[in-house]
């Protein structure tokens, strides 16, 4: 096992996906045309107003700020690796009067 090294790392991604769907898990993650990982779960993040997902990617694509794409509904959607457990510490998004 040590000889093979680390093959994937767990990451959290914020996704600029379609307005009518969120990821559920098993969606492919791409860097350019190359498949580099897969989501394991996902949903809607009220605090950020967009989809959020967790998954595994190659270690060279796991740094916060890395831009990837998620395949959902037959299209590729922009995604960005973020810090683990992103949050809105002041609850500024949730307290906005709508």
N, CA, C and O atoms as CSV, one atom per row, in Angstrom:
chain,resi,resn,atom,element,x,y,z
A,1,UNK,N,N,0.816,-1.192,0.000
A,1,UNK,CA,C,0.000,0.000,0.000
A,1,UNK,C,C,0.863,1.260,0.000
A,1,UNK,O,O,0.529,2.223,-0.690
A,2,UNK,N,N,1.940,1.279,0.738
A,2,UNK,CA,C,2.810,2.444,0.794
A,2,UNK,C,C,3.428,2.712,-0.568
A,2,UNK,O,O,3.631,3.873,-0.927
A,3,UNK,N,N,3.732,1.679,-1.334
A,3,UNK,CA,C,4.364,1.843,-2.642
A,3,UNK,C,C,3.457,2.571,-3.634
A,3,UNK,O,O,3.953,3.261,-4.524
A,4,UNK,N,N,2.160,2.431,-3.500
A,4,UNK,CA,C,1.252,3.081,-4.452
A,4,UNK,C,C,1.021,4.546,-4.123
A,4,UNK,O,O,0.632,5.311,-5.006
A,5,UNK,N,N,1.245,4.960,-2.895
A,5,UNK,CA,C,1.046,6.353,-2.512
A,5,UNK,C,C,-0.417,6.716,-2.390
A,5,UNK,O,O,-1.294,5.854,-2.446
A,6,UNK,N,N,-0.671,8.013,-2.222
A,6,UNK,CA,C,-2.038,8.515,-2.095
A,6,UNK,C,C,-2.615,8.675,-3.497
A,6,UNK,O,O,-2.063,9.408,-4.318
A,7,UNK,N,N,-3.720,7.995,-3.772
A,7,UNK,CA,C,-4.320,8.058,-5.102
A,7,UNK,C,C,-5.430,9.093,-5.210
A,7,UNK,O,O,-5.700,9.590,-6.303
A,8,UNK,N,N,-6.079,9.429,-4.098
A,8,UNK,CA,C,-7.141,10.433,-4.140
A,8,UNK,C,C,-7.276,11.110,-2.791
A,8,UNK,O,O,-6.888,10.568,-1.756
A,9,UNK,N,N,-7.839,12.316,-2.829
A,9,UNK,CA,C,-8.066,13.088,-1.609
A,9,UNK,C,C,-9.511,13.550,-1.590
A,9,UNK,O,O,-10.102,13.830,-2.633
A,10,UNK,N,N,-10.069,13.625,-0.397
A,10,UNK,CA,C,-11.435,14.095,-0.210
A,10,UNK,C,C,-11.451,15.622,-0.272
A,10,UNK,O,O,-10.643,16.288,0.376
A,11,UNK,N,N,-12.382,16.166,-1.059
A,11,UNK,CA,C,-12.494,17.616,-1.195
A,11,UNK,C,C,-13.958,18.049,-1.095
A,11,UNK,O,O,-14.875,17.251,-1.290
A,12,UNK,N,N,-14.150,19.316,-0.791
A,12,UNK,CA,C,-15.464,19.953,-0.822
A,12,UNK,C,C,-15.452,20.936,-1.979
A,12,UNK,O,O,-14.475,21.659,-2.172
A,13,UNK,N,N,-16.538,20.967,-2.752
A,13,UNK,CA,C,-16.621,21.859,-3.905
A,13,UNK,C,C,-17.898,22.682,-3.864
A,13,UNK,O,O,-18.958,22.173,-3.497
A,14,UNK,N,N,-17.801,23.949,-4.237
A,14,UNK,CA,C,-18.979,24.778,-4.496
A,14,UNK,C,C,-19.197,24.735,-5.998
A,14,UNK,O,O,-18.255,24.907,-6.772
A,15,UNK,N,N,-20.447,24.504,-6.415
A,15,UNK,CA,C,-20.759,24.220,-7.810
A,15,UNK,C,C,-21.732,25.258,-8.358
A,15,UNK,O,O,-22.775,25.523,-7.761
A,16,UNK,N,N,-21.380,25.837,-9.493
A,16,UNK,CA,C,-22.284,26.741,-10.206
A,16,UNK,C,C,-23.080,25.893,-11.187
A,16,UNK,O,O,-22.842,25.933,-12.394
A,17,UNK,N,N,-24.023,25.128,-10.661
A,17,UNK,CA,C,-24.788,24.186,-11.463
A,17,UNK,C,C,-26.109,24.741,-11.935
A,17,UNK,O,O,-26.380,25.934,-11.794
A,18,UNK,N,N,-26.929,23.877,-12.495
A,18,UNK,CA,C,-28.235,24.316,-12.993
A,18,UNK,C,C,-29.138,24.780,-11.854
A,18,UNK,O,O,-28.986,24.341,-10.713
A,19,UNK,N,N,-30.079,25.671,-12.173
A,19,UNK,CA,C,-30.990,26.197,-11.155
A,19,UNK,C,C,-31.989,25.154,-10.662
A,19,UNK,O,O,-32.524,25.277,-9.560
A,20,UNK,N,N,-32.240,24.142,-11.461
A,20,UNK,CA,C,-33.296,23.186,-11.132
A,20,UNK,C,C,-32.799,21.824,-10.663
A,20,UNK,O,O,-33.587,20.882,-10.576
A,21,UNK,N,N,-31.509,21.702,-10.360
A,21,UNK,CA,C,-30.986,20.405,-9.910
A,21,UNK,C,C,-29.728,20.600,-9.071
A,21,UNK,O,O,-28.986,21.566,-9.252
A,22,UNK,N,N,-29.506,19.678,-8.163
A,22,UNK,CA,C,-28.299,19.649,-7.341
A,22,UNK,C,C,-27.667,18.270,-7.461
A,22,UNK,O,O,-28.359,17.311,-7.804
A,23,UNK,N,N,-26.374,18.145,-7.188
A,23,UNK,CA,C,-25.738,16.836,-7.271
A,23,UNK,C,C,-26.214,15.920,-6.148
A,23,UNK,O,O,-26.534,16.379,-5.051
A,24,UNK,N,N,-26.257,14.639,-6.429
A,24,UNK,CA,C,-26.636,13.639,-5.426
A,24,UNK,C,C,-25.445,12.778,-5.020
A,24,UNK,O,O,-25.429,12.203,-3.931
A,25,UNK,N,N,-24.463,12.695,-5.887
A,25,UNK,CA,C,-23.316,11.826,-5.683
A,25,UNK,C,C,-23.096,10.989,-6.934
A,25,UNK,O,O,-24.036,10.734,-7.688
A,26,UNK,N,N,-21.871,10.565,-7.153
A,26,UNK,CA,C,-21.443,9.766,-8.307
A,26,UNK,C,C,-21.243,10.591,-9.580
A,26,UNK,O,O,-20.919,10.025,-10.624
A,27,UNK,N,N,-21.427,11.915,-9.519
A,27,UNK,CA,C,-21.165,12.745,-10.692
A,27,UNK,C,C,-19.650,12.828,-10.925
A,27,UNK,O,O,-18.869,12.934,-9.979
A,28,UNK,N,N,-19.257,12.777,-12.195
A,28,UNK,CA,C,-17.838,12.822,-12.563
A,28,UNK,C,C,-17.293,14.239,-12.424
A,28,UNK,O,O,-18.001,15.217,-12.667
A,29,UNK,N,N,-16.030,14.336,-12.033
A,29,UNK,CA,C,-15.311,15.613,-11.912
A,29,UNK,C,C,-14.220,15.661,-12.975
A,29,UNK,O,O,-13.486,14.692,-13.167
A,30,UNK,N,N,-14.120,16.791,-13.660
A,30,UNK,CA,C,-13.162,16.941,-14.749
A,30,UNK,C,C,-12.258,18.143,-14.538
A,30,UNK,O,O,-12.647,19.148,-13.944
A,31,UNK,N,N,-11.038,18.008,-15.043
A,31,UNK,CA,C,-10.098,19.112,-15.182
A,31,UNK,C,C,-9.796,19.166,-16.670
A,31,UNK,O,O,-9.070,18.318,-17.189
A,32,UNK,N,N,-10.346,20.153,-17.358
A,32,UNK,CA,C,-10.270,20.152,-18.826
A,32,UNK,C,C,-11.085,18.977,-19.347
A,32,UNK,O,O,-12.241,18.804,-18.962
A,33,UNK,N,N,-10.497,18.177,-20.211
A,33,UNK,CA,C,-11.170,16.995,-20.756
A,33,UNK,C,C,-10.873,15.726,-19.972
A,33,UNK,O,O,-11.372,14.653,-20.314
A,34,UNK,N,N,-10.068,15.841,-18.927
A,34,UNK,CA,C,-9.616,14.669,-18.178
A,34,UNK,C,C,-10.461,14.447,-16.922
A,34,UNK,O,O,-10.648,15.360,-16.117
A,35,UNK,N,N,-10.961,13.232,-16.768
A,35,UNK,CA,C,-11.701,12.878,-15.553
A,35,UNK,C,C,-10.700,12.706,-14.418
A,35,UNK,O,O,-9.765,11.911,-14.518
A,36,UNK,N,N,-10.908,13.470,-13.318
A,36,UNK,CA,C,-9.954,13.453,-12.214
A,36,UNK,C,C,-10.570,13.009,-10.895
A,36,UNK,O,O,-9.874,12.944,-9.882
A,37,UNK,N,N,-11.880,12.698,-10.892
A,37,UNK,CA,C,-12.500,12.264,-9.650
A,37,UNK,C,C,-13.995,12.091,-9.797
A,37,UNK,O,O,-14.540,12.074,-10.900
A,38,UNK,N,N,-14.650,11.959,-8.633
A,38,UNK,CA,C,-16.093,11.719,-8.606
A,38,UNK,C,C,-16.656,12.242,-7.298
A,38,UNK,O,O,-16.028,12.121,-6.246
A,39,UNK,N,N,-17.857,12.832,-7.372
A,39,UNK,CA,C,-18.555,13.252,-6.154
A,39,UNK,C,C,-19.098,12.024,-5.431
A,39,UNK,O,O,-19.441,11.020,-6.057
A,40,UNK,N,N,-19.171,12.118,-4.117
A,40,UNK,CA,C,-19.790,11.054,-3.314
A,40,UNK,C,C,-21.125,11.507,-2.741
A,40,UNK,O,O,-21.966,10.681,-2.389
A,41,UNK,N,N,-21.320,12.826,-2.646
A,41,UNK,CA,C,-22.578,13.365,-2.123
A,41,UNK,C,C,-22.693,14.823,-2.537
A,41,UNK,O,O,-21.715,15.444,-2.955
A,42,UNK,N,N,-23.891,15.355,-2.415
A,42,UNK,CA,C,-24.088,16.745,-2.779
A,42,UNK,C,C,-25.470,17.216,-2.384
A,42,UNK,O,O,-26.303,16.431,-1.930
A,43,UNK,N,N,-25.705,18.495,-2.559
A,43,UNK,CA,C,-26.985,19.090,-2.225
A,43,UNK,C,C,-26.914,20.593,-2.423
A,43,UNK,O,O,-25.993,21.100,-3.064
A,44,UNK,N,N,-27.889,21.304,-1.871
A,44,UNK,CA,C,-27.946,22.753,-1.988
A,44,UNK,C,C,-27.450,23.384,-0.705
A,44,UNK,O,O,-27.869,22.984,0.381
A,45,UNK,N,N,-26.556,24.371,-0.809
A,45,UNK,CA,C,-26.020,25.083,0.349
A,45,UNK,C,C,-26.709,26.439,0.447
A,45,UNK,O,O,-26.376,27.362,-0.296
A,46,UNK,N,N,-27.668,26.561,1.362
A,46,UNK,CA,C,-28.421,27.798,1.532
A,46,UNK,C,C,-27.484,28.966,1.834
A,46,UNK,O,O,-27.673,30.064,1.310
A,47,UNK,N,N,-26.490,28.739,2.664
A,47,UNK,CA,C,-25.578,29.811,3.054
A,47,UNK,C,C,-24.789,30.378,1.883
A,47,UNK,O,O,-24.328,31.518,1.945
A,48,UNK,N,N,-24.626,29.601,0.817
A,48,UNK,CA,C,-23.845,30.066,-0.331
A,48,UNK,C,C,-24.695,30.296,-1.570
A,48,UNK,O,O,-24.203,30.846,-2.556
A,49,UNK,N,N,-25.953,29.891,-1.545
A,49,UNK,CA,C,-26.838,30.096,-2.680
A,49,UNK,C,C,-26.468,29.290,-3.899
A,49,UNK,O,O,-26.747,29.703,-5.024
A,50,UNK,N,N,-25.842,28.145,-3.694
A,50,UNK,CA,C,-25.447,27.278,-4.804
A,50,UNK,C,C,-25.283,25.847,-4.328
A,50,UNK,O,O,-25.403,25.559,-3.137
A,51,UNK,N,N,-25.011,24.963,-5.254
A,51,UNK,CA,C,-24.808,23.555,-4.912
A,51,UNK,C,C,-23.458,23.357,-4.243
A,51,UNK,O,O,-22.507,24.103,-4.476
A,52,UNK,N,N,-23.402,22.337,-3.410
A,52,UNK,CA,C,-22.165,21.957,-2.740
A,52,UNK,C,C,-22.016,20.450,-2.885
A,52,UNK,O,O,-23.012,19.727,-2.904
A,53,UNK,N,N,-20.801,19.980,-2.986
A,53,UNK,CA,C,-20.571,18.549,-3.106
A,53,UNK,C,C,-19.291,18.140,-2.408
A,53,UNK,O,O,-18.395,18.955,-2.187
A,54,UNK,N,N,-19.220,16.866,-2.067
A,54,UNK,CA,C,-17.997,16.276,-1.529
A,54,UNK,C,C,-17.636,15.114,-2.430
A,54,UNK,O,O,-18.508,14.418,-2.948
A,55,UNK,N,N,-16.349,14.914,-2.609
A,55,UNK,CA,C,-15.918,13.820,-3.457
A,55,UNK,C,C,-14.427,13.587,-3.337
A,55,UNK,O,O,-13.755,14.138,-2.465
A,56,UNK,N,N,-13.930,12.757,-4.233
A,56,UNK,CA,C,-12.515,12.406,-4.239
A,56,UNK,C,C,-11.910,12.776,-5.586
A,56,UNK,O,O,-12.486,12.505,-6.640
A,57,UNK,N,N,-10.734,13.402,-5.529
A,57,UNK,CA,C,-10.001,13.787,-6.732
A,57,UNK,C,C,-8.543,13.389,-6.576
A,57,UNK,O,O,-8.081,13.058,-5.484
A,58,UNK,N,N,-7.831,13.429,-7.700
A,58,UNK,CA,C,-6.384,13.181,-7.641
A,58,UNK,C,C,-5.746,14.229,-6.733
A,58,UNK,O,O,-6.208,15.369,-6.696
A,59,UNK,N,N,-4.706,13.869,-6.009
A,59,UNK,CA,C,-4.071,14.819,-5.082
A,59,UNK,C,C,-3.623,16.131,-5.729
A,59,UNK,O,O,-3.640,17.172,-5.072
A,60,UNK,N,N,-3.225,16.103,-6.995
A,60,UNK,CA,C,-2.768,17.334,-7.653
A,60,UNK,C,C,-3.919,18.269,-8.015
A,60,UNK,O,O,-3.681,19.372,-8.508
A,61,UNK,N,N,-5.159,17.849,-7.780
A,61,UNK,CA,C,-6.338,18.687,-8.045
A,61,UNK,C,C,-7.118,18.991,-6.763
A,61,UNK,O,O,-8.270,19.420,-6.831
A,62,UNK,N,N,-6.508,18.774,-5.602
A,62,UNK,CA,C,-7.218,18.876,-4.325
A,62,UNK,C,C,-7.013,20.190,-3.572
A,62,UNK,O,O,-7.627,20.388,-2.524
A,63,UNK,N,N,-6.183,21.077,-4.065
A,63,UNK,CA,C,-5.898,22.322,-3.343
A,63,UNK,C,C,-7.087,23.291,-3.429
A,63,UNK,O,O,-7.693,23.431,-4.492
A,64,UNK,N,N,-7.427,23.965,-2.309
A,64,UNK,CA,C,-8.480,24.985,-2.364
A,64,UNK,C,C,-8.189,26.006,-3.454
A,64,UNK,O,O,-7.054,26.453,-3.620
A,65,UNK,N,N,-9.226,26.366,-4.189
A,65,UNK,CA,C,-9.085,27.306,-5.293
A,65,UNK,C,C,-8.994,26.629,-6.652
A,65,UNK,O,O,-9.148,27.286,-7.681
A,66,UNK,N,N,-8.745,25.321,-6.669
A,66,UNK,CA,C,-8.649,24.585,-7.933
A,66,UNK,C,C,-10.002,24.595,-8.643
A,66,UNK,O,O,-11.029,24.286,-8.039
A,67,UNK,N,N,-9.995,24.948,-9.912
A,67,UNK,CA,C,-11.214,24.977,-10.720
A,67,UNK,C,C,-11.395,23.625,-11.402
A,67,UNK,O,O,-10.475,23.112,-12.039
A,68,UNK,N,N,-12.580,23.060,-11.264
A,68,UNK,CA,C,-12.936,21.795,-11.897
A,68,UNK,C,C,-14.291,21.962,-12.570
A,68,UNK,O,O,-14.888,23.038,-12.528
A,69,UNK,N,N,-14.768,20.894,-13.188
A,69,UNK,CA,C,-16.117,20.873,-13.764
A,69,UNK,C,C,-16.821,19.608,-13.296
A,69,UNK,O,O,-16.192,18.565,-13.117
A,70,UNK,N,N,-18.136,19.711,-13.100
A,70,UNK,CA,C,-18.961,18.591,-12.655
A,70,UNK,C,C,-19.949,18.256,-13.766
A,70,UNK,O,O,-20.611,19.145,-14.302
A,71,UNK,N,N,-20.048,16.972,-14.112
A,71,UNK,CA,C,-21.028,16.558,-15.121
A,71,UNK,C,C,-22.369,16.317,-14.443
A,71,UNK,O,O,-22.520,15.405,-13.630
A,72,UNK,N,N,-23.351,17.166,-14.801
A,72,UNK,CA,C,-24.719,17.054,-14.285
A,72,UNK,C,C,-25.676,17.300,-15.437
A,72,UNK,O,O,-25.479,18.228,-16.221
A,73,UNK,N,N,-26.685,16.497,-15.543
A,73,UNK,CA,C,-27.716,16.654,-16.575
A,73,UNK,C,C,-27.113,16.732,-17.979
A,73,UNK,O,O,-27.599,17.479,-18.828
A,74,UNK,N,N,-26.067,15.965,-18.215
A,74,UNK,CA,C,-25.458,15.897,-19.540
A,74,UNK,C,C,-24.567,17.067,-19.911
A,74,UNK,O,O,-24.083,17.131,-21.041
A,75,UNK,N,N,-24.336,17.992,-18.993
A,75,UNK,CA,C,-23.481,19.156,-19.258
A,75,UNK,C,C,-22.407,19.271,-18.184
A,75,UNK,O,O,-22.522,18.683,-17.109
A,76,UNK,N,N,-21.366,20.032,-18.488
A,76,UNK,CA,C,-20.316,20.299,-17.515
A,76,UNK,C,C,-20.570,21.658,-16.874
A,76,UNK,O,O,-20.821,22.645,-17.566
A,77,UNK,N,N,-20.502,21.698,-15.546
A,77,UNK,CA,C,-20.762,22.912,-14.770
A,77,UNK,C,C,-19.523,23.273,-13.963
A,77,UNK,O,O,-18.816,22.399,-13.463
A,78,UNK,N,N,-19.271,24.574,-13.844
A,78,UNK,CA,C,-18.106,25.066,-13.103
A,78,UNK,C,C,-18.186,24.693,-11.632
A,78,UNK,O,O,-19.257,24.723,-11.026
A,79,UNK,N,N,-17.036,24.340,-11.065
A,79,UNK,CA,C,-16.934,24.021,-9.639
A,79,UNK,C,C,-15.567,24.474,-9.143
A,79,UNK,O,O,-14.612,24.579,-9.913
A,80,UNK,N,N,-15.493,24.736,-7.852
A,80,UNK,CA,C,-14.216,25.148,-7.259
A,80,UNK,C,C,-14.017,24.413,-5.943
A,80,UNK,O,O,-14.921,24.342,-5.111
A,81,UNK,N,N,-12.817,23.868,-5.769
A,81,UNK,CA,C,-12.454,23.233,-4.505
A,81,UNK,C,C,-12.349,24.323,-3.449
A,81,UNK,O,O,-11.710,25.352,-3.668
A,82,UNK,N,N,-12.984,24.091,-2.295
A,82,UNK,CA,C,-12.959,25.059,-1.200
A,82,UNK,C,C,-12.417,24.384,0.051
A,82,UNK,O,O,-12.199,23.173,0.076
A,83,UNK,N,N,-12.207,25.179,1.075
A,83,UNK,CA,C,-11.745,24.634,2.346
A,83,UNK,C,C,-12.768,23.627,2.866
A,83,UNK,O,O,-13.956,23.719,2.558
A,84,UNK,N,N,-12.299,22.677,3.649
A,84,UNK,CA,C,-13.222,21.715,4.246
A,84,UNK,C,C,-14.225,22.441,5.119
A,84,UNK,O,O,-13.876,23.393,5.818
A,85,UNK,N,N,-15.465,21.998,5.081
A,85,UNK,CA,C,-16.554,22.560,5.881
A,85,UNK,C,C,-16.640,24.071,5.751
A,85,UNK,O,O,-16.519,24.782,6.748
A,86,UNK,N,N,-16.850,24.580,4.528
A,86,UNK,CA,C,-16.980,26.040,4.390
A,86,UNK,C,C,-18.211,26.507,5.167
A,86,UNK,O,O,-19.197,25.779,5.289
A,87,UNK,N,N,-18.138,27.698,5.672
A,87,UNK,CA,C,-19.267,28.200,6.449
A,87,UNK,C,C,-19.338,29.723,6.353
A,87,UNK,O,O,-18.419,30.372,5.855
A,88,UNK,N,N,-20.410,30.258,6.822
A,88,UNK,CA,C,-20.658,31.698,6.865
A,88,UNK,C,C,-20.671,32.074,8.350
A,88,UNK,O,O,-21.739,32.119,8.962
A,89,UNK,N,N,-19.495,32.346,8.940
A,89,UNK,CA,C,-19.406,32.500,10.394
A,89,UNK,C,C,-20.281,33.590,10.986
A,89,UNK,O,O,-20.667,33.499,12.151
A,90,UNK,N,N,-20.604,34.619,10.213
A,90,UNK,CA,C,-21.445,35.700,10.741
A,90,UNK,C,C,-22.911,35.517,10.364
A,90,UNK,O,O,-23.746,36.341,10.737
A,91,UNK,N,N,-23.242,34.447,9.630
A,91,UNK,CA,C,-24.589,34.186,9.142
A,91,UNK,C,C,-25.114,35.331,8.292
A,91,UNK,O,O,-26.322,35.564,8.245
A,92,UNK,N,N,-24.225,36.044,7.622
A,92,UNK,CA,C,-24.614,37.197,6.806
A,92,UNK,C,C,-25.552,36.798,5.677
A,92,UNK,O,O,-26.511,37.520,5.403
A,93,UNK,N,N,-25.309,35.668,5.009
A,93,UNK,CA,C,-26.184,35.261,3.896
A,93,UNK,C,C,-27.567,34.867,4.370
A,93,UNK,O,O,-28.565,35.165,3.713
A,94,UNK,N,N,-27.628,34.210,5.489
A,94,UNK,CA,C,-28.925,33.681,5.960
A,94,UNK,C,C,-29.780,34.792,6.573
A,94,UNK,O,O,-31.001,34.656,6.645
A,95,UNK,N,N,-29.159,35.884,7.014
A,95,UNK,CA,C,-29.903,36.966,7.679
A,95,UNK,C,C,-30.337,38.072,6.715
A,95,UNK,O,O,-30.922,39.065,7.149
A,96,UNK,N,N,-30.070,37.921,5.450
A,96,UNK,CA,C,-30.471,38.927,4.464
A,96,UNK,C,C,-31.977,38.925,4.349
A,96,UNK,O,O,-32.594,37.876,4.162
A,97,UNK,N,N,-32.564,40.092,4.462
A,97,UNK,CA,C,-34.033,40.196,4.293
A,97,UNK,C,C,-34.331,40.046,2.807
A,97,UNK,O,O,-33.755,40.748,1.976
A,98,UNK,N,N,-35.234,39.126,2.478
A,98,UNK,CA,C,-35.514,38.843,1.069
A,98,UNK,C,C,-36.771,39.422,0.651
A,98,UNK,O,O,-37.162,39.280,-0.508
